[in-house]
Structures are given as structure tokens and as C-alpha cells.
Amino acid sequence: MESTLSIALIYPDLLGTYGDKGNALVLAHRARARGITAEVIEVDARSSIPESCDIYLLGGGEDAAQVAAAEGLRLAKSSIERSLHAGSAIFAVCAGFQLLGNSYAAADGSELQGISLVDMVTTAGSDRIIGEVVIEPSQASGLPLLTGFENHGGRTLLGPGEAPLGRVIAGMGNGNGVDGVWRDGVIGTYLHGPALARNPALADYLITYVTKSVLEPLDDPLVDQYREERLAFALLRGAKLKRATRNLHRG
Amino acid sequence: MLAIDPGLLTKLGSQDRVICVSATNGKTTTTRLIADILRAAEIDVVTNHTGANMASGVTGALAAPHAVSVAVLEVDERWLTHVVDPLTPELLIFGNLSRDQLDRSGEVHAIVNRWRAITEADPTRHVIANSSDPHVVFAALPARVTWVALGIPWIQDATTCPQCSELLTWSDDGFECIACGFAEPDADYRLEGEYFLAGERRIHLDLSIPGAWNLMNAALAATVAEAHFEIPAEDAIKAMSSVEVVSGRFSKHRLEDGREARVILAKNPAGWTEVLNWLKGRDAGVVLAVNAHIADGRDTSWLYDVNFELLRGLSVVASGERALDVAVRLRYAGVECIVEADPLKAALAAAGKEVDIIASYTQFTYLTKRFW
């Protein structure tokens, strides 16, 4: 890779409804803390997506904005694929994650085209899922539990050749016990907005993947404490709900 | 929302001339300013300016015994549809629309479409609307509109055209959609810095309440006075100038150590951005007190929509039940802070001759009900 880590924040004016630019801040901060020069490139809706950035970030957005973003992404698909092939990574949350698939559902239920970077389809669920999420990533990833917040109406089904980011411990994720997608250089998830702020290990994974270097661990008690608080909240709440449901069935 | 007899609102509404104020930000203050202007003009007024703006609060305001000629009602932007039919207001006032508590109210376009349905249903109704906000313009267009150009400090939710979904073009002249021709209308009134412009007249907005956002609220209220009630803007502005506290907003409290703390409510990215812009020009200690209950929005992702970088160099304390969310956000903004969950202890920990406490909704109500 080149000497500067380039982080492309794709369409923050379309896919930036939930504080999604936080992911760029976290990546840049954690790279710089290791002495890696980092640069954030904001690619607005009127600009074309540059080739050969190191990390591409896609965020969440409202329906009309998601449609506008899909057009630009389709145009850039082959250049994104070339970059991924050359060792870049893409991290996509919520609406951005849905756009990676073959198709997704609009608010009115109609089927819209994604960019088919990942073999998956998203349909509209019966209700909107809103709340804290905890994901247990696959052991192979070496990642700890992931914590986040989800707010979406999509149900995403991965194709047979695709693997999820992890198993859902609390919350809904894709809607079938797993969340997101995970493959070399491509991570998608329903943990929306600034997901990397709660999950610095995932940020470090992305930096490691594209720089191919071993990162020094960062001692960060504030973020550790924050993660513990959010995980405890979501897991305790999940446990309480399960107990309540069980009692309800017994009662 | 409390269950309400659907006939009750109708019965109450039929007794009064009703005007409704709605917006993402500023509705409580604007409602209070309009009520004060009308009272100064010796018009009898009933109002609900305590922040009780859903249908139950509206009923409360109207059900209290009163002899009224005008009811000035603040209505939550999500509930406007539910009160317009029964109350048949003669005037709707549309301030601004931006992202706010997306976990419970849904996204901005849904609210815009609900407002638009109201004006389409009765195009003869008078609407006073902010011509600088594309969402507001699209919602108001079918009605008989008086436009006031208040400016739009937050355009992050207005990238696409509310009419045709293509990209909007923004310039010094405001917004325009090249695809469908939707564009910023010519304004009848205008806010320019600290001045209210009405035709050839240029009137200084002499206010006791702080910040650029309150200049916008005051200009909107002055437009209502002149365009709907034929009260000269000069008289309206005089009536507003002595307002210092609105339903606890901007109220002051003496801390144990003798310093004064002022509490300011900020509910969403647009509101926080306005407040941070104001704070950076001051020399006060800052407490950021954030909760995430239903009334605050349970999702704290919005913290990353706001440029906390503006607070660099100030003495800042992260506080509230979600103090850690705030502290982590400040870390990535390059702002040093102390973490203290209790907002009053946090105020004591902040440096400075005085302290500004910026509070999310339930932190604000806790502080103002309990201590102020």
C-alpha cells in the first residue's frame, strides 16, 4: 500500500443519517495513534468514487437518498472491485450494507437493484427493528463481541457462498440469527452509524487488512469502559426479556 | 399519547381562533414569543408553551377555563396531522424540519409528507413558513403562504429534492432542483444577521434570549405578528425583548460554589450545532449532559453528526447517563474532557467564571424541575 492510509467516506450527504462519519474519524484516529498517516476523503453525491482508496465506508440513509446512492455505486462498481482485488476493504452499515446485495426493498415494498457485490437479497420485514445489538463474530475472525444499535426494516438473506459477520446474541441483525456479511475485504452489518466507535477491534481489523502490518495494541480504558457498559446493558436487557417471555408462556 | 375523546378537541377548537406552531426546533420558544406579542397587543391568549405539545397537552391548554380570542398552540411535528382536523386552525406556522430522534419518529421525509397532506387538504388556510428550508417549502406550497427567509443552518437532511428525489443544488441564493424546477420561493420577510427585514424596513432584533437560533424564532414570530395579526413588527419585537426564560430554557441556577449555571436544551443535531456555535464564542465552562431515554432518542449515534470539534480549548465535562458515549465522541473530536455522570457535580467540576449546561430532553427536565 501507499504510505498514506486513504479512507473514502462515500456520499456522506446521502448515506450519513446516523452519524456514520464517525467510522472515518475512528479509523483515522487509530491509524495515526500507530504512526500511520491517514487521510479521510469525503466523496459527495456529485463526485465520482475514486479508485484505489484503502478503505471505503458506506453509511445509512433515508429511502430517496439510498436510491440516489445506488446509482452512483453501480457506476463505480468495477472500480471498487478492482480496488478490492488489489487489497482494499469496504465497510458498509445499514442502508449501505443493503446496497452491496443483489436487491433490496424500498419503504413501499418495491424491489430495487443493489450493486451485486455480495450475493444477498434484502426484503421488507413486517416491522422496523430498533434497539441495541450484540454480535458474536466467528472465531476465525479473532474479534471480540460487537456492540451496536440497529434501526431498520430489512430482512437480509445471504446466498450459499456468503458468510455472516457473526451470530446475533441480542437484537435482530439480518433477521435470521446472524448479522451482516464477512469476507476478505468486505464487511457489512446492521450495527449502524458509528459502529467502529464501540468496536475498535473491528477498526483495527480493517486497518490491519489493508496495511498488512501488525498493529501495536492501544491502551484505551475509556473505550473499554464504554464497551463494557453497552454490552452489559444489551445482554442484561436481552436476558430480562427472555425471562419475561418464558414466564409469560408458563403463566 | 393519552387516549383522548376525539370529539373533545373539536369542541374545544370550535370555541377559539386557533393557530398552531410546529418545527423540529424552536417551537416552544416561538409559541411563547407569539403569545407575548399578542398579549402586548391586548389580545386574549391561551397557550400550551410548557413543552406539552402532543395532543394531550394541547387538550390541557384548551380545557383550562378561559375567555379567549386566540389559542396559540405548540404542536409536535409528528402530531400536527392529528390536531389539524379537530381544531381547524386558521394559521399554521412551519419553522424547520431536520433529523430528530430517528429511533422513534422515523425519518424526515415521512413528516414532510404528512405536513404536505394537511396543506393539500385545505389550500385556503394561511401558512407562515420558512422559505430557506426545502422540506418546509414543499410541505407549505399548496397553501396560501407568507414566506419568511430565516436561513437554514443544517442542510444535511436536504440533499435530495422533496418533490422528485433528484439532488438539490445549493448556492448563495438558496436551493434549486435542476430536474423539476422546485426552488426557494421569494420571501416576503427576511432575517439578516440581527435584523428583521420587512419591505424597506430594517428592524434590530433586541432580544434577552441568547443565540442565533433565537433570532430565527423571533423573526418567525415577528412575521406572524405582522402578516397575520397586523401588529407592526416594531411593536412585536418590543414585546419579545424582555423574554429571558422560556419553559426553563436558558434559566440560571446558583451553584454551591457561588457561580451561575445556565441550562440550555438541545434535542437533535441541528439544535446541538447551533448551541455549539454559540458556546465557542463564550468563555464559560461546558457540561454536556446526555441521556438516552425514549424522549431523548435511545440511539446516541447522532453525537457523530455534530461538530464537537468546536469545543476544543474549552473546559468540558461529559455528563448524564450516557456520559461515556459523550466522552468517547469528544475523544475523536480532539476535545479533552472530564467524565462525571451527575450534571450538578459536573458543573462544579467545570472551570470558568460561569457554566453552560447543554442538556438532552430528560436531563433538561430533571434539572429544571428539580433545581431551577
Interface residues (C-beta under 8 A of the other chain):
Chain A: D13 L14 G16 T17 Y18 G19 D20 K21 G22 L25 V26 H29 A45 R46 E62 D63 A64 A65 V67 A68 I130 G131 F149 N151 H192 G193 P194 A197 L222 V223 Q225 Y226 E229
Chain B: R99 L102 D103 R104 E107 V108 H109 Q156 D157 T159 T160 S165 E166 L167 R298 D299 T300 S301 W302 L303 Y304 D305 L324 D325 A327 V328 R329 R331 Y332 A333 V339
